[in-house]
């Protein structure tokens, strides 16, 4: 059976005063920020290429749905793909 590492063995970083995160959490946060930024940009560009008048709402609002949860944001992306005008 594998033993979990002691808290002393985990590499931590203080990113802000009083905010300490482990290295793995930092990589996860960075990956989610990249996903968030690229998803908003992709939705905005796709909506403008399809001539949507709501392009900035899709591009800005969908990444904000991550506040409700990652699954909610992905559900909004699926709804966008179903509602957009196909070429």
C-alpha positions as CSV (number, residue, x, y, z in Angstrom):
1,X,0.0,0.0,0.0
2,X,1.3,3.5,-0.9
3,X,1.7,6.0,1.9
4,X,0.8,9.6,1.3
5,X,3.6,12.1,1.7
6,X,3.9,14.0,4.9
7,X,3.0,17.7,4.8
8,X,6.6,18.4,5.4
9,X,7.6,16.7,2.2
10,X,5.2,18.6,-0.1
11,X,6.8,21.6,-1.9
12,X,4.7,24.7,-1.3
13,X,4.8,28.2,-2.6
14,X,3.4,31.4,-1.1
15,X,1.8,33.1,-4.1
16,X,0.3,36.0,-2.1
17,X,0.7,36.9,1.6
18,X,-1.1,34.2,3.5
19,X,-1.9,32.1,0.4
20,X,0.2,28.9,0.3
21,X,-0.3,26.3,-2.4
22,X,1.3,23.1,-3.3
23,X,3.2,22.7,-6.6
24,X,0.5,20.4,-8.1
25,X,-2.2,22.8,-7.2
26,X,-0.3,25.6,-8.9
27,X,0.0,23.5,-12.1
28,X,-3.8,22.7,-12.0
29,X,-4.6,26.4,-11.5
30,X,-2.4,27.4,-14.5
31,X,-4.0,24.7,-16.7
32,X,-7.5,25.9,-15.7
33,X,-6.5,29.6,-16.5
34,X,-5.2,28.6,-19.9
35,X,-8.5,26.6,-20.6
36,X,-10.5,29.5,-19.4
37,X,-8.7,32.1,-21.6
38,X,-8.6,29.9,-24.8
39,X,-12.2,28.9,-24.5
40,X,-13.4,32.5,-24.3
41,X,-11.3,33.5,-27.2
42,X,-12.4,30.5,-29.3
43,X,-16.1,31.1,-28.6
44,X,-15.8,34.8,-29.4
45,X,-14.0,34.2,-32.7
46,X,-16.4,31.4,-33.7
47,X,-19.5,33.5,-32.9
48,X,-18.2,36.5,-34.9
49,X,-17.3,34.2,-37.9
50,X,-20.9,32.9,-37.8
51,X,-22.2,36.5,-37.7
52,X,-23.7,36.3,-34.2
53,X,-24.8,39.6,-32.7
54,X,-24.2,38.0,-29.3
55,X,-20.5,37.1,-29.9
56,X,-19.0,39.1,-27.0
57,X,-21.6,37.7,-24.6
58,X,-20.7,34.1,-25.6
59,X,-17.0,34.9,-25.4
60,X,-17.1,36.7,-22.1
61,X,-20.0,35.0,-20.4
62,X,-19.2,31.3,-21.0
63,X,-15.8,31.4,-19.2
64,X,-17.5,33.2,-16.3
65,X,-19.8,30.2,-16.0
66,X,-16.8,28.4,-14.4
67,X,-17.7,30.2,-11.2
68,X,-20.7,27.8,-11.0
69,X,-18.4,24.9,-11.8
70,X,-16.4,23.4,-14.6
71,X,-19.2,21.1,-15.6
72,X,-21.6,24.1,-16.0
73,X,-19.1,25.9,-18.2
74,X,-18.8,22.8,-20.4
75,X,-22.6,22.5,-20.5
76,X,-22.8,26.1,-21.8
77,X,-20.3,25.3,-24.5
78,X,-22.5,22.3,-25.6
79,X,-25.5,24.6,-25.6
80,X,-23.6,27.2,-27.8
81,X,-22.6,24.5,-30.3
82,X,-26.3,23.4,-30.5
83,X,-27.6,26.9,-30.9
84,X,-25.1,28.4,-33.4
85,X,-26.0,28.8,-37.0
86,X,-24.4,26.1,-39.1
87,X,-22.8,27.0,-42.4
